[in-house]
């Protein structure tokens, strides 16, 4: 008997997705080791001191020392990610643009879904890096992805497509892997970090999880992303946190009539 895809109780839990999903994750780097970064701005100052394995941090009322992973997104642009060792319901992302002196802190808070909220809520704090010269445009929310349809390959067996609908919503569909045939529309928030480089976050309502990704869309035939997923295990007892990466390509772009454009 075929699986009833409409029965969401059959959907794979986050810990069931994890094995093998990180096959296309980029190598981590040690470029931030020995650096102390201070983000000044909304919710700041926030401090992050990196060594080879750990980050000691203070931000938005939270502090701790945690094992980190750092990915190089572009020249002097880094995505750091860790799961708090003090508060199991918190995962932290830091976007550090050393070339332009700008930073973006994202706190992912894991709770329980309600009728009006998803299990994961994201706290976004934009600022500048103390001791660096701020240049270029400030990091800010963006509608530039709206209308795009992108195919993402996470591993030899995991593939999805994203359709970016509006400032609030996107649709995903699994093209290959254990979730093949599943699809949904979930809430998203997008920030532009540099021209063509975007932080894309989403919060799922069926599976209690959320994600923070950063992707370089400058070459639409060879998009590269780095990300993390954070949510509850199948039993709803223990947090699950893991990082991943994907290779993408632009499939198509929808062009709405100006008066009907959801970006406006």
C-alpha positions in Angstrom: 0.0 0.0 0.0 1.4 3.4 -0.9 2.0 6.0 1.7 -0.8 8.5 2.3 1.1 11.7 1.7 -1.7 13.8 3.1 -1.5 12.1 6.5 1.1 14.3 8.2 1.5 11.7 11.0 3.5 9.7 8.4 6.0 12.5 7.8 9.6 11.9 8.6 10.7 13.5 11.9 13.8 15.7 11.9 16.1 13.1 13.5 14.9 10.7 10.7 16.0 13.1 8.0 19.4 13.8 9.4 21.4 10.7 8.3 23.1 11.5 5.0 21.4 14.9 4.6 24.7 16.7 5.2 26.6 15.0 2.3 27.1 18.3 0.4 28.1 20.3 3.5 31.1 22.5 2.8 34.3 22.0 4.8 34.5 24.1 7.9 37.2 26.7 8.3 39.3 28.1 11.2 39.4 31.7 9.8 37.7 33.1 12.9 39.9 31.3 15.4 41.6 33.8 17.6 39.2 36.6 16.8 36.8 38.4 19.1 33.9 40.0 17.2 31.5 42.5 18.7 28.3 43.3 16.9 26.9 46.7 17.8 23.4 47.6 16.9 19.9 46.2 17.5 20.2 44.2 20.7 23.9 45.0 21.0 26.6 45.0 21.9 27.0 41.2 21.3 30.4 39.6 21.7 31.8 36.4 20.2 35.3 35.1 20.9 36.4 32.2 18.7 39.1 29.6 19.1 39.7 26.5 17.0 36.8 24.6 18.5 34.7 26.8 20.7 33.0 30.2 20.8 32.4 32.1 24.0 29.5 34.5 23.4 27.2 37.0 25.0 24.1 38.1 23.2 20.5 39.1 23.9 20.7 38.1 27.5 22.3 34.7 26.8 25.9 33.6 27.3 27.9 30.5 27.1 30.7 28.5 25.5 29.8 26.1 22.8 31.4 24.0 20.0 31.0 25.9 16.7 31.2 25.3 13.0 32.3 28.1 10.7 31.7 28.1 6.9 33.3 30.5 4.4 30.5 31.9 2.2 32.6 34.4 0.1 35.8 36.4 0.6 35.8 37.7 4.2 32.2 36.5 4.7 31.5 33.8 7.2 28.6 31.8 8.6 29.1 30.5 12.2 26.6 28.2 13.8 26.3 26.5 17.2 23.9 24.9 19.6 24.0 26.4 23.1 25.6 24.2 25.7 23.7 26.1 28.4 20.2 26.3 27.0 19.3 23.3 24.9 16.4 25.3 23.4 18.7 27.8 21.7 20.8 27.6 18.5 22.8 30.6 17.3 23.8 31.7 13.9 26.3 34.6 13.3 26.9 36.1 9.8 30.1 38.1 9.9 31.1 40.2 6.9 34.6 41.3 7.7 35.0 43.1 4.4 32.0 45.4 5.0 32.1 45.5 8.8 28.6 44.1 9.2 27.0 41.4 11.2 23.7 39.5 11.6 22.8 37.5 14.8 20.0 35.0 14.6 18.8 33.2 17.7 16.6 30.1 17.0 14.4 29.5 20.0 12.8 26.0 20.2 9.4 25.8 22.0 6.0 24.3 21.4 3.9 25.1 18.4 0.6 26.8 19.0 -2.3 27.8 16.8 -0.6 31.1 16.2 3.1 30.2 16.2 5.6 27.6 15.0 7.8 25.5 17.3 10.9 27.5 16.3 11.0 31.3 16.4 13.8 33.4 15.0 15.3 36.5 16.6 17.1 38.7 14.1 19.6 41.4 15.2 21.5 43.5 12.6 24.5 45.5 13.4 28.0 46.6 12.6 31.3 45.0 13.6 33.2 47.0 16.2 36.7 47.9 15.0 35.8 47.4 11.3 34.8 50.1 8.8 31.2 49.7 7.7 30.8 50.0 4.0 28.2 49.1 1.4 24.5 48.6 2.2 23.4 47.6 5.6 22.2 44.0 6.0 18.4 44.1 5.7 15.2 42.2 4.9 14.9 41.6 1.1 12.2 40.6 -1.4 14.7 39.8 -4.1 14.1 36.1 -4.1 10.3 36.4 -4.6 9.2 34.7 -7.9 12.3 32.5 -8.1 12.1 28.7 -8.3 15.3 26.9 -7.2 16.4 23.3 -7.3 18.5 22.2 -4.3 20.7 19.1 -4.1 21.7 18.2 -0.5 23.2 14.8 -1.1 23.2 12.1 -3.8 19.8 11.0 -2.6 18.2 14.3 -1.2 16.8 16.9 -3.5 14.2 19.6 -3.0 12.8 22.6 -4.8 11.9 26.0 -3.3 9.4 28.5 -4.7 9.7 31.9 -3.0 6.2 33.3 -2.9 6.2 36.4 -0.8 7.9 38.2 2.1 6.1 35.7 4.4 5.7 32.4 2.5 7.6 29.9 0.4 6.7 26.4 -0.9 9.0 23.4 -0.8 8.7 20.1 -2.5 10.9 17.0 -2.0 12.1 15.7 -5.4 14.2 12.8 -4.1 14.9 11.2 -0.8 12.8 9.7 2.0 10.4 12.7 1.8 9.8 12.4 -1.9 6.4 13.6 -2.8 5.9 15.7 0.3 5.3 19.4 -0.1 4.1 22.3 2.1 4.1 26.1 2.3 5.8 27.5 5.4 6.8 30.9 6.8 10.2 32.4 5.8 12.3 35.5 6.3 15.0 36.7 3.9 17.9 39.1 4.5 20.3 40.4 1.8 23.9 40.3 3.2 25.7 41.4 0.0 24.3 41.8 -3.5 23.3 38.3 -4.6 24.0 36.7 -1.2 21.0 36.0 1.0 20.2 34.6 4.4 17.0 32.5 4.0 15.3 31.2 7.1 12.2 29.1 7.4 9.9 27.7 10.2 7.9 24.5 9.5 4.5 24.0 11.0 4.1 20.2 10.5 7.6 19.1 11.6 8.6 21.2 14.6 11.8 22.6 13.2 13.3 25.7 11.7 16.3 26.5 9.5 18.9 29.2 9.0 20.7 29.2 5.6 22.9 31.5 3.7 23.3 31.2 -0.1 25.4 32.8 -2.8 23.0 33.3 -5.8 25.4 35.3 -7.9 25.9 32.5 -10.3 22.3 31.2 -10.9 23.6 28.0 -12.4 25.8 27.2 -9.4 24.2 28.5 -6.3 25.9 27.4 -3.0 24.2 27.3 0.4 25.2 26.5 4.0 22.7 25.9 6.7 21.5 24.4 9.9 18.3 22.7 11.0 17.0 22.8 14.6 13.9 21.2 16.1 12.4 18.4 18.2 13.2 14.7 17.8 10.4 12.2 16.9 9.4 11.9 20.6 9.3 15.7 21.1 11.7 15.4 24.0 15.2 16.2 22.8 16.4 19.0 20.5 18.0 17.9 17.2 20.5 20.2 15.6 22.7 19.6 12.6 24.4 21.5 9.7 24.2 20.8 6.0 25.0 22.3 2.6 23.5 22.3 -0.9 24.2 23.0 -4.5 21.4 24.8 -6.3 20.3 26.2 -9.7 17.6 28.6 -10.7 14.8 26.8 -12.6 12.6 29.7 -13.4 11.4 33.1 -12.4 7.7 34.2 -12.2 6.9 37.8 -13.3 3.8 39.2 -11.8 1.8 42.1 -13.1 3.2 45.2 -11.2 -0.1 45.8 -9.4 -0.3 42.1 -8.3 3.4 41.6 -7.4 3.5 40.0 -3.9 6.8 41.8 -3.2 5.1 45.2 -3.2 
